[in-house]
């Protein structure tokens, strides 16, 4: 590809973590980035466009960014909670109880119904520039359905997270420890072959720190990586637990103490912010500026789910992060690409550099700034995953 007005490589250089190259070119071979540089350098070198017979794409003065890395989503479910959203917008406060509505619908759905809905949502994500997706279970909450959700998610992504510990299902009401025993026993054993990660909702109304620790320890013993939902609805133990457990990411991070901030800054745990949730629930937005200024690695993700954030748009997450959370456009684009890759502990995505997967997004704009500058406008013109146009 040649004629790129602004190429975001995320190959950090002093003063520019986005590694911007202007009037740029990218050469792709066998699904990977083979070379990046200026158009002039490409024309006068062994990377001259078309020399090996491969097609040449002229960006015609548009910007190119890495494919978005959405490191937190819940795409396998059935049912609809539009009535709940409408009621919340009329003044009812958000609580995690609505998850059980989706659980009932999901348990009743066939594999074919779930697969059809899932693939439609994945296509929706791809059309908006998302090329890497993490997908959680968590809407089954029994052994059979959680295993089905993990298996179906594994059909469309290698980043599958087992979230049996989402909430306590109705049949275990008043018996959370019995449910934790199921999650860490038969449910984990059945779902783990399809998963890379384990997650837990460490929050009032979901699971305590001790219960959450049992879940994470069991997942680690089964060979799964660690993720945590935490500090969404109030101050709590989620961040401290995530850092102590060596979690790749702790997600939400709306309510943070100074100790939480210090612990994150001294760790390799990524703080994944999910502004679609705050947009959809009218909860306070996380303070991304505070996190960044403290030296915390920040990712942005959609948390696409039917209850608290039914959007798959990473461009919207970027716009919200800039408008509501104190991030610059460059910081937000980095968080939605390289930050998401770090949250998944991936080095092959989230950047445009030799050896990385050729996941590219061509914008109908001359600069990445337009992703925040023109919110709601469909700026994603073309998308390539592993060098193949979606």
C-alpha positions as CSV (number, residue, x, y, z in Angstrom):
1,X,0.0,0.0,0.0
2,X,1.3,3.4,-0.9
3,X,0.2,7.0,-0.6
4,X,-0.7,6.8,3.1
5,X,-1.0,10.3,4.5
6,X,-0.4,9.2,8.1
7,X,0.6,5.7,9.1
8,X,0.2,4.7,12.8
9,X,2.7,2.0,13.4
10,X,2.8,2.0,17.2
11,X,6.5,1.4,16.9
12,X,7.3,3.9,19.7
13,X,9.8,6.7,19.1
14,X,10.7,9.6,21.5
15,X,7.7,11.8,21.9
16,X,5.5,9.7,19.6
17,X,4.2,6.4,21.0
18,X,2.2,6.0,17.8
19,X,5.3,5.8,15.7
20,X,3.8,8.0,13.0
21,X,5.2,7.9,9.4
22,X,3.8,10.5,6.9
23,X,3.5,9.9,3.2
24,X,4.0,6.2,4.0
25,X,4.0,2.8,2.4
26,X,3.5,-0.7,3.7
27,X,4.5,-4.0,2.1
28,X,2.7,-7.2,3.1
29,X,3.8,-10.7,2.4
30,X,2.2,-14.0,3.4
31,X,-0.2,-12.3,5.8
32,X,2.5,-10.4,7.7
33,X,4.0,-6.9,7.5
34,X,7.2,-7.2,5.5
35,X,8.3,-3.6,5.4
36,X,7.2,0.0,6.4
37,X,8.6,3.3,5.4
38,X,8.0,6.3,3.3
39,X,6.5,6.1,-0.2
40,X,9.7,7.6,-1.6
41,X,11.8,4.9,0.1
42,X,9.6,2.2,-1.2
43,X,9.7,3.5,-4.8
44,X,13.5,3.6,-4.8
45,X,14.2,0.3,-3.0
46,X,13.7,-3.4,-3.3
47,X,10.2,-2.8,-1.8
48,X,9.0,-1.0,-4.9
49,X,5.2,-1.4,-5.3
50,X,4.2,-4.2,-7.7
51,X,7.7,-5.6,-8.2
52,X,6.7,-9.0,-7.0
53,X,3.4,-9.1,-8.8
54,X,1.3,-8.5,-5.8
55,X,-1.5,-6.0,-6.1
56,X,-0.8,-2.3,-5.1
57,X,-3.4,-0.4,-3.1
58,X,-3.2,3.4,-3.3
59,X,-4.4,5.0,0.0
60,X,-4.7,8.3,-1.9
61,X,-3.9,10.5,1.0
62,X,-5.8,8.6,3.6
63,X,-4.7,7.4,7.1
64,X,-3.9,3.8,8.1
65,X,-4.1,2.5,11.6
66,X,-3.5,-1.0,13.0
67,X,-6.6,-3.2,13.2
68,X,-8.4,-2.5,16.5
69,X,-7.8,-5.0,19.3
70,X,-11.0,-5.4,21.3
71,X,-9.8,-7.2,24.4
72,X,-13.2,-7.4,26.3
73,X,-16.4,-8.5,24.7
74,X,-19.4,-10.8,25.5
75,X,-20.6,-11.8,22.0
76,X,-22.1,-15.2,22.5
77,X,-25.7,-14.7,23.9
78,X,-29.3,-14.8,23.0
79,X,-32.2,-12.5,23.7
80,X,-32.5,-8.7,23.9
81,X,-32.5,-6.2,26.8
82,X,-33.7,-3.1,25.0
83,X,-36.5,-2.7,27.5
84,X,-34.0,-2.7,30.4
85,X,-31.9,0.0,28.6
86,X,-35.0,2.2,28.1
87,X,-36.0,1.8,31.7
88,X,-32.5,2.7,32.8
89,X,-32.5,5.8,30.6
90,X,-35.8,6.7,32.4
91,X,-34.0,6.8,35.7
92,X,-33.6,3.2,37.0
93,X,-30.0,2.5,38.3
94,X,-27.9,-0.2,36.8
95,X,-27.2,-3.5,38.7
96,X,-25.8,-6.8,37.6
97,X,-29.1,-8.6,38.0
98,X,-30.0,-8.1,34.4
99,X,-27.4,-10.7,33.4
100,X,-29.8,-13.4,34.6
101,X,-32.3,-12.4,31.9
102,X,-29.7,-13.1,29.2
103,X,-28.7,-16.3,30.9
104,X,-32.3,-17.7,30.6
105,X,-32.5,-16.8,26.9
106,X,-29.0,-18.2,26.2
107,X,-29.7,-21.5,27.9
108,X,-32.8,-21.9,25.8
109,X,-31.1,-21.1,22.4
110,X,-29.7,-23.7,20.1
111,X,-26.1,-23.8,18.9
112,X,-27.3,-22.7,15.5
113,X,-29.1,-19.7,16.9
114,X,-26.1,-18.7,19.0
115,X,-23.7,-19.2,16.2
116,X,-25.7,-17.1,13.7
117,X,-25.9,-14.2,16.2
118,X,-22.2,-14.5,17.1
119,X,-21.1,-14.5,13.5
120,X,-23.3,-11.5,12.7
121,X,-21.7,-9.6,15.5
122,X,-18.2,-10.6,14.5
123,X,-18.9,-9.3,11.0
124,X,-20.2,-6.1,12.5
125,X,-16.9,-5.7,14.5
126,X,-14.8,-6.4,11.4
127,X,-16.7,-3.8,9.3
128,X,-15.7,-1.2,12.0
129,X,-12.0,-2.1,11.9
130,X,-11.7,-4.7,14.7
131,X,-9.4,-7.5,13.7
132,X,-8.7,-9.1,17.0
133,X,-11.5,-10.0,19.4
134,X,-11.5,-11.5,22.9
135,X,-14.9,-13.2,23.7
136,X,-16.1,-14.3,27.1
137,X,-18.6,-16.9,28.2
138,X,-20.7,-16.0,31.2
139,X,-24.2,-16.2,29.9
140,X,-24.6,-19.9,30.6
141,X,-23.7,-20.4,34.2
142,X,-24.1,-24.1,34.1
143,X,-21.7,-26.7,32.9
144,X,-23.4,-27.5,29.6
145,X,-24.1,-24.0,28.4
146,X,-20.8,-22.5,29.5
147,X,-19.0,-25.2,27.6
148,X,-21.2,-24.5,24.5
149,X,-20.4,-20.8,24.7
150,X,-16.6,-21.5,25.0
151,X,-16.8,-23.9,22.0
152,X,-18.7,-21.5,19.8
153,X,-16.4,-18.6,20.7
154,X,-13.4,-20.7,19.8
155,X,-14.9,-21.0,16.3
156,X,-14.2,-17.3,15.6
157,X,-11.3,-16.3,17.9
158,X,-8.3,-17.8,19.7
159,X,-8.9,-15.3,22.6
160,X,-11.7,-17.1,24.5
161,X,-12.2,-16.3,28.2
162,X,-14.1,-18.6,30.5
163,X,-16.3,-16.4,32.7
164,X,-18.4,-18.9,34.6
165,X,-18.0,-16.6,37.6
166,X,-20.0,-13.8,36.1
167,X,-22.8,-13.8,38.7
168,X,-24.5,-16.4,40.9
169,X,-27.3,-18.1,38.9
170,X,-30.8,-18.2,40.3
171,X,-30.7,-21.9,41.2
172,X,-27.7,-21.2,43.5
173,X,-29.3,-18.1,45.2
174,X,-27.9,-17.8,48.7
175,X,-25.3,-20.5,48.0
176,X,-22.4,-18.6,46.3
177,X,-19.7,-21.0,47.7
178,X,-21.5,-24.0,46.2
179,X,-21.6,-22.2,42.9
180,X,-17.9,-21.4,43.1
181,X,-17.2,-25.1,43.7
182,X,-19.0,-25.9,40.5
183,X,-17.2,-23.2,38.6
184,X,-13.8,-24.3,39.8
185,X,-14.6,-28.0,39.3
186,X,-16.8,-29.6,36.6
187,X,-17.5,-26.3,34.8
188,X,-13.8,-25.3,34.5
189,X,-12.8,-28.8,33.5
190,X,-15.4,-28.9,30.6
191,X,-14.8,-25.3,29.3
192,X,-11.0,-25.0,29.7
193,X,-10.1,-27.0,26.5
194,X,-11.7,-24.2,24.5
195,X,-10.4,-21.2,26.5
196,X,-7.1,-19.3,26.8
197,X,-8.2,-17.2,29.8
198,X,-10.2,-17.3,33.0
199,X,-12.1,-14.2,34.4
200,X,-14.1,-13.4,37.5
201,X,-16.5,-10.5,38.4
202,X,-15.0,-9.3,41.7
203,X,-17.6,-6.8,42.8
204,X,-20.4,-6.3,45.4
205,X,-23.3,-8.2,44.1
206,X,-21.1,-10.7,42.2
207,X,-18.1,-12.4,44.0
208,X,-16.0,-11.5,47.0
209,X,-12.2,-11.3,46.9
210,X,-11.8,-14.7,48.5
211,X,-14.2,-16.3,46.1
212,X,-12.6,-14.6,43.2
213,X,-9.2,-15.8,44.2
214,X,-10.4,-19.4,44.3
215,X,-11.6,-19.0,40.7
216,X,-8.4,-17.5,39.5
217,X,-6.2,-20.0,41.3
218,X,-8.2,-22.9,39.8
219,X,-7.9,-21.4,36.3
220,X,-4.1,-20.9,36.7
221,X,-3.7,-24.5,37.8
222,X,-5.6,-25.6,34.6
223,X,-3.2,-23.5,32.5
224,X,-5.4,-20.5,31.8
225,X,-4.2,-16.9,31.9
226,X,-5.8,-14.5,34.4
227,X,-8.2,-11.6,33.8
228,X,-10.5,-9.7,36.2
229,X,-13.6,-7.6,36.1
230,X,-13.1,-5.1,39.0
231,X,-13.8,-1.7,40.5
232,X,-16.8,-1.0,38.2
233,X,-19.6,-0.2,40.6
234,X,-17.6,1.0,43.5
235,X,-14.2,0.8,45.3
236,X,-13.2,-2.8,46.0
237,X,-10.6,-5.5,45.9
238,X,-10.6,-6.2,42.2
239,X,-7.5,-4.3,41.2
240,X,-5.5,-5.5,44.1
241,X,-6.5,-9.1,43.4
242,X,-5.6,-8.7,39.7
243,X,-2.2,-7.3,40.4
244,X,-1.4,-9.9,43.1
245,X,-2.5,-12.6,40.7
246,X,-0.4,-11.4,37.9
247,X,-3.5,-10.8,35.7
248,X,-2.9,-9.6,32.2
249,X,-5.7,-7.1,32.6
250,X,-8.2,-5.7,35.1
251,X,-11.2,-4.3,33.3
252,X,-13.6,-1.4,34.2
253,X,-11.4,0.4,36.8
254,X,-13.9,3.2,37.4
255,X,-13.3,3.5,41.1
256,X,-9.6,3.5,42.0
257,X,-7.8,4.4,45.2
258,X,-4.3,5.8,45.2
259,X,-3.1,2.4,46.3
260,X,-4.8,0.8,43.4
261,X,-3.1,3.3,41.1
262,X,0.3,2.6,42.6
263,X,-0.2,-1.1,42.3
264,X,-1.2,-0.9,38.7
265,X,1.7,1.4,37.8
266,X,4.2,-1.0,39.4
267,X,2.8,-4.1,37.6
268,X,2.4,-5.5,34.1
269,X,-1.4,-5.6,34.5
270,X,-3.2,-3.5,32.0
271,X,-6.1,-1.3,33.0
272,X,-8.8,-1.9,30.4
273,X,-11.4,0.9,30.2
274,X,-14.8,0.3,28.8
275,X,-16.5,3.7,28.1
276,X,-19.4,2.1,26.3
277,X,-20.6,0.9,29.7
278,X,-20.6,4.4,31.1
279,X,-22.3,5.7,28.0
280,X,-25.1,3.1,28.3
281,X,-25.5,3.2,32.1
282,X,-24.9,6.8,33.0
283,X,-22.3,5.8,35.5
284,X,-19.2,8.0,36.0
285,X,-16.5,7.5,33.3
286,X,-13.1,6.2,34.5
287,X,-10.4,8.8,34.8
288,X,-8.0,7.8,32.0
289,X,-5.9,10.9,32.5
290,X,-5.1,9.9,36.1
291,X,-4.1,6.4,35.1
292,X,-1.9,7.6,32.2
293,X,-0.2,10.3,34.3
294,X,0.6,7.6,36.9
295,X,2.3,5.4,34.3
296,X,-0.4,2.8,34.0
297,X,-0.8,0.9,30.7
298,X,-4.3,1.6,29.4
299,X,-6.4,-0.3,26.9
300,X,-9.8,0.5,25.5
301,X,-12.4,-2.1,24.7
302,X,-16.1,-2.3,23.8
303,X,-17.5,-4.7,26.4
304,X,-20.0,-5.4,23.8
305,X,-22.9,-7.2,25.6
306,X,-26.7,-7.0,25.5
307,X,-27.1,-5.3,28.9
308,X,-24.7,-2.6,29.7
309,X,-22.9,-1.8,26.4
310,X,-24.5,-3.1,23.3
311,X,-22.1,-1.6,20.9
312,X,-19.3,-3.2,18.9
313,X,-17.8,0.1,17.8
314,X,-14.1,0.7,18.7
315,X,-14.2,4.1,16.9
316,X,-16.9,5.1,19.4
317,X,-14.7,3.9,22.3
318,X,-12.0,6.2,21.0
319,X,-14.3,9.2,20.7
320,X,-15.7,8.7,24.2
321,X,-12.2,8.3,25.7
322,X,-11.1,11.6,24.2
323,X,-14.3,13.5,25.0
324,X,-15.1,12.0,28.4
325,X,-11.9,10.5,29.9
326,X,-9.1,12.9,29.3
327,X,-7.2,11.0,26.6
328,X,-5.6,12.6,23.6
329,X,-6.6,11.2,20.2
330,X,-3.2,9.5,19.8
331,X,-3.4,8.0,23.3
332,X,-6.9,6.6,22.6
333,X,-5.9,5.1,19.3
334,X,-2.9,3.5,20.9
335,X,-5.0,2.1,23.7
336,X,-7.5,0.7,21.2
337,X,-4.7,-1.1,19.3
338,X,-1.4,-1.6,21.1
339,X,-3.1,-1.3,24.5
340,X,-5.5,-4.1,23.6
341,X,-2.7,-6.2,22.4
342,X,-0.9,-5.8,25.7
343,X,-4.1,-6.7,27.6
344,X,-4.0,-10.0,25.6
345,X,-0.2,-10.3,25.9
346,X,0.1,-10.4,22.2
347,X,3.0,-8.9,20.2
348,X,1.8,-9.9,16.7
349,X,-1.2,-7.5,16.7
350,X,-1.9,-3.9,17.5
351,X,1.1,-2.6,15.5
352,X,2.2,-2.2,11.9
353,X,5.8,-3.3,11.9
354,X,7.8,-6.1,10.2
355,X,6.8,-9.5,11.4
356,X,3.4,-8.3,12.8
357,X,0.2,-9.6,11.4
358,X,-1.0,-7.5,8.4
359,X,-4.1,-6.2,10.2
360,X,-4.7,-2.8,8.6
361,X,-7.5,-0.3,8.6
362,X,-7.8,2.4,5.9
363,X,-9.7,5.4,7.1
364,X,-11.8,7.8,5.1
365,X,-9.8,10.6,6.7
366,X,-6.2,12.0,6.5
367,X,-5.5,11.4,10.2
368,X,-6.3,9.1,13.1
369,X,-7.5,12.3,14.9
370,X,-10.7,12.1,12.8
371,X,-11.8,9.0,14.8
372,X,-12.5,11.3,17.7
373,X,-13.0,14.5,15.7
374,X,-15.9,13.0,13.6
375,X,-17.8,10.8,16.1
376,X,-20.5,8.5,14.8
377,X,-19.3,8.9,11.2
378,X,-18.4,5.6,9.4
379,X,-14.7,6.4,8.7
380,X,-13.5,2.8,8.3
381,X,-13.2,2.4,4.5
382,X,-11.3,-0.9,4.1
383,X,-10.0,-3.6,6.5
384,X,-7.4,-6.3,6.1
385,X,-6.9,-9.2,8.5
386,X,-3.7,-11.2,8.0
387,X,-3.3,-9.4,4.7
388,X,-6.7,-10.5,3.3
389,X,-9.3,-7.8,2.8
390,X,-12.4,-8.4,5.0
